[in-house]
Amino acid sequence: MYKGTEASAGIGIGKAVLVRSAEPVIRRELAADADAEVERLRKALADTAVRTEKLASELASRTGEKEAGILQGHLMLLSDPTLIGEIESFIRKEAVCSEYAVEAVCSAYAGLFSAMDDERMRQRAADVKDIKNRLQQVLQGIEPEDAASLPPGSVILAKDLTPSMTAGILPTHIAGIVTEQGSRTSHSAILARALEIPAVVAAAGILDAVSDGDDIIVDGNAGEVLLRPSEAQKAEYRQKREQFLREKKELERYIGRPTVTLDGVQVELAANIASPEDVEKVLRYDGEAIGLFRTEFLFMDRTSVPTEEEQFRAYRKTAAAMGGRPVIIRTLDIGGDKEVPCMGLKKEENPFLGYRAVRLCLDRKEDIYRPQLRAILRASAFGAVRIMIPMVTSLEEFRETRQLIREIQKELTEEGTAFDPHIPVGIMVETPAAVLLADSFAREADFFSIGTNDLTQYTLCVDRGSEKVSDLYSPFHPAVLRSIRHIITCGRNAGIPVGMCGEAASDPMMIPLLLAFGLNEFSMSPSAILQARKIITGYRTEDLQEMAAQVMKLETAGETEDFLRAFAGC
Amino acid sequence: MVSEKVVIRNLTGLHLRPAGILCNKAILYKSRIQFRIGNTTANAKSVLSVLGACVKCGDEIEFICEGEDEKEALKAMVDVVESGLGE
């Protein structure tokens, strides 16, 4: 089995077809008549444009205008004044053939794009190279490879697919795509998703192992490729494929629908993310907000703390991309349990009861907290940003943070930097102390978000990672459920929104109970959103009240879990 | 000569597709249309030049138009960016 990166979901079963792209051989031939050579170039440009136009309109009819936009972009490049101007002056100045001038100018641009620090801009190198190859093929009269001629059931294997090659693909004929190079943001990956063809990219070493006509399975969900599978494996994957298609069809019906219960109670379905790149996924699964942006990733795997500017860019990008929909940014939630070289943290006997999260931030205001809060406040000018403080146990911690935020707001006003003066500041309710003081916190905080993972761990004194006691960890424990109900009640009494960003928010057994308690926002991994919308829109909150009253009378985790499982039918 | 600043709101910045939409709008005008970002100046009528400026989401760019229809051109450029460039 070969492991790669999952680039387009689904299971593909078929026969391997190796695609090798033939790059034309380019020599530095002299061209004495520059005018005639420029004329030859212009003819090739026009000819390539016609072919690309045809490809684009074929693609548009298969995937819609948006994906064909990639080829429309190629058309723009083929008529680009900068590009054509440079190729023509190269021909005249060096007295060389068009092929060579195209090679020199396009390679220079491809090199420029490859060197950029932005993954998407690096992809432009592939566009320029693609155009270069097609122009040269036209100049030399070589017919390009045609993916449209492949037989049904083909699984394409290639080092990397050029955009023009991918554009010719008929989804009815191609069961899957596997490449040795590329990433989730490659054209081939984007198009594979648009055409809904299962795809795995960056599957190292597979081309040496495969031959044309081999049986092959592409698992675009797991990012795995099986070469020459057994009959049993084929049967297993056929079943997986059917199940995937059935569920997908079912859930797609919930895209674009409001998250409203049968009796008209609207809740917000939000997503948990760890980096600005995750926003694409949130939008794809129709998330209505970001309920938790974990900022820890910015601090991991590096030797120096990220600067305010660097953090600002990440927060601004996320806020702007969400286009006015709420983005809750959690301030640094880190402690001695994680290896964070840039923070210089010592190992502790009890890291979860030690120097971490808001405790650490308030202790290191100057180098950690202030730059992060400044970055968040500056980003608040670009969207509906909210600040969430983790692991709060006392009102002093909240007040001190609020005070710091006020100081920074004053600074920013004096500097003339834009920010949202009414930025909501809330807390993550995840410690027993915060639960018991929830009524007090609700008077000062602008919102609550329940972190069920830590709340369960702290309430039940169970380390999930400790094998011998991990079975004691259960969010269905009556103590945890009573805490959750209490938090929501206190929030509602004070008129502030209450969300949940722990795993329980997407649990089909927990959702009806949370609806009954009156939770306002459910935040979860983006891929769980549509499933949750399906569940929520199927309930009537009035009907859930009686069920909730019964559950809350139960006294053990086992009983509540059994009851909720039976109720949810799972 | 007229100029105006505008913030790019597209998730992925000025990559190929939005850059194409920007250029298609620019070529409708006779004026010279450029934009400045940091120390870079790009020709808004050239996709390659626009891409080369590596404009990211949230960046502020300043359009500079010069020519007989500069006012209309400037308004059109600001409008097309604010409309989200097709995203």
Interface residues (C-beta under 8 A of the other chain):
Chain A: K66 G69 I70 Q72 G73 M76 L77 D80 P81 T82 L83 Y109 L112 F113 M116 D118 R120 M121 Q123 R124 D127 V279 E280 L283 R313 R316 K317 A320 A321 G323 F382
Chain B: V7 R9 L11 T12 G13 H15 L16 R17 A19 G20 C23 N24 N43 K45 S46 V47 L48 S49 L51 G52 C54 K56 C57 G58 G86
